[in-house]
Amino acid sequence: MSPESFLPAVAAVVQALLLMASVYIYVALVRQISGTVRWVDNMKTLAQRAWRRSSVTSPSTHTVGSRPSHCATPRLKLATE
C-alpha cells in the first residue's frame, strides 16, 4: 500500500477526534453555565430567607437555630464593688 492511501484515513480520524473534543467542551460549558444559574438562584433564596424578619422578634434578640445571633460580651474580670 502506498502512503497516500493512509492520509485520508488519518485525516478522518483527526476530524472525528476534534469533533468529539468540541462536543465535550460544549457540554462542559453548558453544564457550568446552568450550574452558575442554579447557584445564583440558591443565593437569592438564602438572601431572601436571611432578610425575612418576623414583626414580633426584634433583630437584637433574633435567634438562629438554638443560639442567639448576638451574644453578650464576656467579662474578663469579676465585677468589683
MARLUM-858146 format. One line per 4 residues: number of its first residue (from 1); their letters; for each residue x, y, z of N, C-alpha, C. Coordinates in Angstrom, 1 decimal. Layout:
N
NUM> a> X,Y,Z,X,Y,Z,X,Y,Z; ...
//
This chain:
81
1> mspe> 0.8,-1.2,0.0,0.0,0.0,0.0,0.9,1.3,0.0; 0.4,2.2,-0.6,1.1,3.5,-0.7,0.8,4.4,0.5; 1.7,5.3,0.8,1.4,6.2,1.9,0.2,7.2,1.6; -0.1,7.4,0.4,-1.2,8.3,0.0,-2.5,7.7,0.5
5> sflp> -2.6,6.4,0.6,-3.9,5.8,1.0,-4.2,6.0,2.5; -3.1,6.2,3.3,-3.3,6.4,4.7,-3.7,7.8,5.1; -3.3,8.7,4.2,-3.6,10.1,4.6,-5.1,10.4,4.7; -6.0,10.0,3.9,-7.4,10.2,4.1,-7.9,9.6,5.4
9> avaa> -7.4,8.4,5.7,-7.8,7.7,6.9,-7.4,8.4,8.2; -6.2,8.9,8.2,-5.6,9.7,9.3,-6.4,11.0,9.4; -6.7,11.6,8.3,-7.5,12.9,8.4,-8.9,12.7,8.9; -9.5,11.6,8.6,-10.8,11.3,9.1,-10.8,11.0,10.6
13> vvqa> -9.8,10.3,11.1,-9.6,10.0,12.5,-9.4,11.3,13.3; -8.6,12.2,12.7,-8.3,13.5,13.4,-9.6,14.4,13.4; -10.3,14.4,12.4,-11.6,15.1,12.3,-12.6,14.6,13.4; -12.6,13.3,13.5,-13.5,12.7,14.5,-13.1,13.0,15.9
17> lllm> -11.8,13.0,16.1,-11.3,13.4,17.5,-11.6,14.8,17.8; -11.4,15.7,16.8,-11.7,17.1,17.0,-13.2,17.4,17.3; -14.0,16.6,16.5,-15.5,16.7,16.7,-15.9,16.3,18.2; -15.3,15.2,18.6,-15.6,14.7,20.0,-15.1,15.7,21.0
21> asvy> -13.9,16.2,20.8,-13.4,17.2,21.8,-14.3,18.5,21.8; -14.7,18.9,20.7,-15.6,20.1,20.7,-16.9,19.9,21.3; -17.5,18.7,21.1,-18.8,18.4,21.8,-18.6,18.3,23.3; -17.5,17.7,23.7,-17.2,17.6,25.2,-17.0,19.0,25.8
25> iyva> -16.3,19.9,25.1,-16.2,21.3,25.6,-17.5,22.0,25.7; -18.3,21.8,24.6,-19.6,22.5,24.6,-20.5,22.0,25.8; -20.5,20.7,26.0,-21.3,20.1,27.1,-20.8,20.6,28.4; -19.5,20.7,28.6,-18.9,21.2,29.9,-19.3,22.6,30.1
29> lvrq> -19.2,23.5,29.1,-19.6,24.9,29.2,-21.1,25.0,29.5; -22.0,24.3,28.9,-23.4,24.3,29.2,-23.7,23.9,30.6; -23.0,22.9,31.1,-23.2,22.5,32.5,-22.7,23.5,33.4; -21.6,24.1,33.1,-21.0,25.2,34.0,-22.0,26.4,34.1
33> isgt> -22.5,26.8,32.9,-23.4,27.9,32.9,-24.7,27.6,33.6; -25.3,26.4,33.4,-26.5,26.1,34.1,-26.3,25.9,35.6; -25.1,25.4,36.0,-24.7,25.4,37.4,-24.6,26.7,38.0; -24.1,27.7,37.3,-24.0,29.0,37.8,-25.3,29.7,38.0
37> vrwv> -26.3,29.4,37.1,-27.6,30.0,37.3,-28.3,29.4,38.5; -28.1,28.1,38.7,-28.7,27.4,39.9,-28.1,28.0,41.1; -26.7,28.2,41.1,-26.1,28.8,42.3,-26.6,30.2,42.6; -26.8,31.0,41.6,-27.3,32.3,41.8,-28.7,32.3,42.4
41> dnmk> -29.5,31.4,41.8,-30.9,31.2,42.4,-30.9,30.8,43.8; -30.0,29.9,44.2,-29.8,29.4,45.6,-29.4,30.6,46.5; -28.5,31.4,46.0,-28.0,32.5,46.8,-29.1,33.5,47.0; -29.9,33.8,46.0,-31.1,34.7,46.1,-32.1,34.2,47.2
45> tlaq> -32.3,32.9,47.1,-33.2,32.3,48.1,-32.7,32.4,49.5; -31.4,32.1,49.7,-30.8,32.2,51.0,-30.8,33.7,51.5; -30.6,34.6,50.6,-30.6,36.0,51.0,-32.0,36.5,51.4; -33.0,36.0,50.6,-34.4,36.3,51.0,-34.8,35.8,52.3
49> rawr> -34.3,34.6,52.6,-34.6,34.0,54.0,-33.9,34.8,55.1; -32.7,35.2,54.8,-32.0,35.9,55.8,-32.6,37.3,56.1; -33.1,37.9,55.1,-33.7,39.3,55.3,-35.1,39.3,55.8; -35.8,38.1,55.7,-37.2,38.0,56.1,-37.2,38.0,57.7
53> rssv> -37.9,38.9,58.2,-38.0,39.0,59.7,-39.4,38.9,60.2; -39.6,38.4,61.4,-40.9,38.4,62.0,-41.1,39.8,62.6; -42.4,40.2,62.6,-42.7,41.5,63.2,-42.7,41.5,64.7; -42.7,40.3,65.3,-42.7,40.1,66.7,-41.3,40.1,67.3
57> tsps> -40.4,39.6,66.5,-39.0,39.5,67.0,-38.2,40.7,66.6; -37.5,41.2,67.6,-36.6,42.3,67.2,-35.3,41.8,66.7; -34.5,42.5,65.9,-33.3,42.0,65.4,-32.2,41.7,66.5; -32.3,42.4,67.6,-31.2,42.2,68.6,-31.4,40.9,69.4
61> thtv> -32.7,40.4,69.4,-32.9,39.1,70.1,-33.2,38.0,69.2; -33.0,38.2,67.9,-33.4,37.2,66.9,-32.4,36.0,67.1; -33.0,34.8,67.1,-32.2,33.6,67.2,-32.1,32.9,65.9; -30.9,32.3,65.7,-30.7,31.4,64.5,-30.5,30.0,65.0
65> gsrp> -31.4,29.2,64.8,-31.3,27.8,65.3,-31.5,27.9,66.8; -30.6,27.3,67.6,-30.8,27.3,69.0,-29.9,28.4,69.7; -29.1,29.1,69.0,-28.2,30.1,69.6,-28.6,31.5,69.2; -28.5,32.4,70.1,-28.9,33.8,69.8,-27.8,34.4,68.8
69> shca> -28.2,35.3,67.9,-27.3,35.8,66.9,-26.4,36.8,67.5; -26.8,37.5,68.7,-26.0,38.5,69.3,-25.7,38.0,70.8; -24.5,37.5,71.0,-24.2,37.0,72.4,-23.7,38.2,73.2; -23.9,38.1,74.5,-23.4,39.1,75.4,-21.9,39.1,75.4
73> tprl> -21.3,40.3,75.7,-19.8,40.4,75.7,-19.3,39.7,77.0; -18.4,38.8,76.9,-17.9,38.1,78.1,-17.0,39.0,78.9; -17.1,39.0,80.2,-16.3,39.8,81.1,-15.0,39.1,81.4; -13.9,39.9,81.4,-12.6,39.3,81.7,-12.4,39.2,83.2
77> klat> -12.9,40.1,84.0,-12.8,40.1,85.4,-14.1,40.1,86.1; -14.2,39.7,87.3,-15.5,39.8,88.0,-15.7,41.2,88.4; -17.0,41.5,88.5,-17.4,42.9,88.8,-16.9,43.2,90.2; -16.3,44.3,90.4,-15.8,44.7,91.8,-16.7,45.9,92.3
81> e> -16.9,45.9,93.6,-17.7,47.0,94.2,-16.9,48.2,94.6
//
